[in-house]
Amino acid sequence: MRAGEFTKKAKPQSKIYLDMDGVLADFFTEYAKLADVKSYRDIPPAKADPILDNMIGTDFFSRLPKFPTTDALVKLAINYAGNYHICSSPLRNDFTNSAYWKKIWLRSKLTPQPNTVEITAEKARHAMSGNIPNILIDDKGSNIRGWREAGGIGIKYQADEDSLDKVKTALEIIFCDVKNNCDLEDETNEMSRRDAEKMLKKNDFHIERTHGSHEVYKNDSTGETFALPHKHHTKDLSKGVEHDLRKVTQ
């Protein structure tokens, strides 16, 4: 991720909105279970709508697992904006019921609680507060595009596929005017993935397994592991990933 991806910057009054499904709550694992497949990506298109229809009128959304990174993401949002908000879409044809159970999930799983909760199919309506751009962290590309077209700042992030460092780096760039460190952001060179591989191998790390969009390296002597974004997903590393890499190899 490069600074040029986020040319619009946050203001001191900018709000951070977090999506629920795929960002805070593990919707995709439970969705795949309903379809009796290993991954939601294996669900045949013809089965997608019938499976979603089976959720109508149920408490499905209250039973979703929380991602291991959820609390850290909430803390990250608070660190930058002072608080956070929720902007989540209702299940189609089940607005009232799905909104009710989503709010139950949010009340039981999140600490501290969000300042506001918006359950809406029109997320882009919250992209701006007057002339102040707000930030949306969402796993769906169309939501991000709509938010940006409405004047807001969007970060595409799916918790079971992306590292939280992706969000951290994006927020560093987006809030650089607020933090008065934009010059520092522009001057920072990112480590290439090839250099990271060399550093890991030099320190006796080897690829142990692949997990989602990452390759997990392990040092058998120390037992330490490090998740490196797959070469097909990134060319250069975020500063957060580079920082963690230097910690395990120093």
C-alpha positions in Angstrom: 0.0 0.0 0.0 1.4 3.4 -1.0 0.5 6.9 0.3 -0.8 7.8 -3.2 -3.7 5.5 -2.7 -5.2 7.9 -0.1 -4.9 11.4 -1.5 -7.9 12.6 0.6 -7.0 13.1 4.2 -9.0 13.0 7.4 -9.9 16.1 9.4 -9.9 16.3 13.2 -13.7 15.8 13.2 -13.7 12.8 10.8 -15.5 9.7 12.0 -14.4 6.1 11.5 -17.2 3.7 10.5 -16.6 -0.1 10.9 -18.6 -2.6 8.9 -19.8 -5.6 10.9 -19.9 -8.7 8.7 -16.4 -9.7 7.4 -14.7 -7.0 9.4 -15.8 -7.5 13.0 -17.9 -10.7 12.8 -17.0 -13.8 10.9 -19.9 -14.0 8.6 -18.1 -16.0 5.9 -17.3 -19.1 8.0 -20.9 -19.5 9.1 -22.1 -18.8 5.6 -19.9 -21.6 4.3 -21.2 -24.0 7.0 -24.8 -23.4 5.9 -23.8 -24.3 2.4 -21.8 -27.3 3.6 -18.6 -26.2 1.8 -15.1 -25.5 3.1 -15.0 -21.8 2.0 -17.7 -19.3 1.1 -15.8 -19.0 -2.2 -16.9 -22.5 -3.0 -20.6 -21.8 -2.8 -22.2 -22.3 -6.2 -23.9 -19.1 -7.5 -27.2 -20.9 -7.7 -27.1 -21.7 -4.0 -26.1 -18.3 -2.7 -29.6 -16.7 -2.7 -31.4 -19.7 -1.2 -28.9 -19.9 1.6 -29.3 -16.2 2.4 -33.1 -16.7 2.3 -32.7 -19.3 5.0 -31.3 -16.6 7.3 -34.5 -14.6 7.1 -36.4 -14.5 10.4 -33.6 -16.2 12.3 -31.1 -15.0 14.9 -28.2 -15.9 12.5 -26.4 -12.6 13.0 -26.3 -12.8 16.8 -24.5 -16.1 16.6 -21.5 -15.0 14.5 -18.1 -15.6 15.9 -16.0 -12.5 16.7 -12.7 -12.3 14.7 -9.5 -12.5 16.9 -8.5 -9.1 15.5 -11.8 -7.3 16.3 -10.8 -5.8 19.6 -7.5 -4.6 18.2 -9.3 -3.0 15.2 -11.8 -1.2 17.6 -8.8 0.1 19.6 -7.0 1.2 16.5 -10.1 3.2 15.4 -10.4 4.9 18.8 -6.7 5.7 18.8 -7.1 7.8 15.6 -10.6 9.2 15.9 -11.3 9.1 19.7 -14.3 6.8 19.2 -15.9 4.8 16.4 -19.2 4.1 14.7 -20.8 1.1 13.0 -22.2 1.1 9.4 -23.6 -2.3 8.4 -26.0 -3.5 5.8 -29.2 -5.4 6.7 -30.0 -8.7 5.2 -32.1 -8.2 2.1 -35.8 -8.8 2.6 -35.2 -9.0 6.4 -34.4 -5.5 7.4 -36.1 -5.2 10.8 -35.2 -8.7 12.0 -31.5 -8.7 10.8 -31.0 -5.2 12.2 -32.3 -6.3 15.6 -30.0 -9.3 15.8 -27.0 -7.4 14.5 -27.5 -4.8 17.3 -27.7 -7.7 19.8 -24.3 -9.0 18.6 -22.8 -5.5 18.7 -24.0 -4.9 22.3 -22.6 -8.3 23.5 -19.3 -8.4 21.6 -17.9 -4.9 21.5 -16.2 -3.0 24.3 -16.2 0.0 24.4 -19.5 0.4 22.5 -19.7 2.4 19.3 -21.0 6.0 19.4 -23.6 5.2 16.8 -24.9 2.2 14.9 -26.2 2.6 11.4 -27.9 -0.4 9.8 -28.5 0.7 6.3 -28.4 -0.4 2.7 -27.3 3.2 1.8 -23.9 3.4 3.5 -22.7 6.2 1.3 -25.1 8.6 3.0 -22.7 8.7 5.9 -19.5 9.3 3.9 -19.6 13.0 4.7 -20.5 15.1 7.7 -21.1 18.5 6.1 -17.7 19.1 4.4 -15.9 16.6 6.6 -14.9 13.3 5.0 -15.6 10.2 7.1 -13.7 6.8 6.9 -15.3 3.5 6.2 -13.6 0.2 6.8 -15.5 -2.5 4.8 -14.8 -5.8 3.1 -17.1 -5.1 0.1 -15.5 -3.4 -2.9 -18.8 -1.8 -4.1 -19.4 -0.3 -0.6 -15.9 1.3 -0.7 -16.4 2.6 -4.2 -19.8 4.1 -3.3 -18.3 5.7 -0.2 -15.5 7.3 -2.1 -17.7 8.6 -4.8 -19.8 10.3 -2.1 -16.7 12.1 -0.9 -15.6 9.8 1.9 -12.4 7.8 2.5 -12.7 4.0 2.1 -10.4 1.2 3.3 -11.1 -2.2 1.9 -10.4 -4.8 4.6 -11.6 -8.4 5.2 -10.4 -9.7 8.6 -10.0 -13.4 7.5 -7.9 -12.4 4.5 -6.0 -9.2 5.3 -3.5 -8.3 7.9 -4.6 -5.6 10.4 -1.4 -3.8 9.4 -3.2 -2.9 6.2 -5.7 -0.8 8.2 -3.0 0.6 10.5 -0.9 1.8 7.6 -3.9 3.3 5.8 -4.9 5.2 8.9 -1.4 6.5 9.4 -1.6 7.9 5.9 -5.2 9.2 6.1 -4.7 10.9 9.5 -1.2 12.3 8.7 -2.6 15.9 8.4 -4.2 15.5 11.8 -1.0 14.1 13.3 1.1 16.6 11.4 3.4 13.9 9.9 2.5 13.8 6.2 6.0 14.7 5.2 7.3 11.7 7.1 4.8 9.5 5.4 5.8 10.7 1.9 9.5 10.1 2.6 9.2 6.6 4.0 10.3 3.9 1.6 8.6 0.5 2.0 10.5 -2.7 2.3 10.1 -5.0 -0.7 8.7 -8.5 -0.2 11.8 -10.0 -1.7 14.0 -8.2 0.9 11.6 -9.6 3.6 12.0 -13.1 2.3 15.8 -12.8 2.4 15.8 -11.4 5.9 13.6 -14.3 7.1 15.8 -17.0 5.5 18.9 -15.3 6.8 17.5 -15.7 10.3 16.6 -19.4 9.8 12.9 -19.0 9.1 11.3 -21.3 6.6 7.8 -21.5 5.1 5.7 -23.8 7.3 2.3 -23.3 5.8 0.0 -21.0 3.8 -2.8 -19.4 5.7 -5.3 -17.3 3.7 -3.4 -14.5 1.9 -0.2 -15.1 4.0 2.7 -17.5 4.0 3.6 -18.4 7.6 7.4 -18.7 8.2 8.8 -20.5 11.3 12.1 -20.6 13.1 12.4 -24.1 14.5 15.0 -23.1 17.0 13.0 -20.4 18.7 9.5 -21.5 17.7 8.7 -18.0 16.5 6.4 -17.6 13.5 5.8 -14.7 11.1 3.0 -14.2 8.6 4.2 -12.6 5.4 1.6 -11.4 2.9 1.6 -13.6 -0.2 3.5 -12.4 -3.2 0.3 -12.3 -5.3 -1.2 -9.9 -2.8 1.6 -7.3 -2.3 4.8 -6.2 -3.7 5.9 -3.9 -0.9 5.2 -4.2 2.8 3.4 -1.8 5.0 5.5 -0.1 7.7 3.6 -2.1 10.3 4.6 -5.4 8.8 8.1 -4.2 8.3 8.3 -3.2 12.0 7.1 -6.6 13.2 9.5 -8.3 10.9 12.5 -6.4 12.3 11.3 -7.3 15.8 11.4 -11.1 15.1 14.7 -11.0 13.2 16.7 -8.6 15.3 
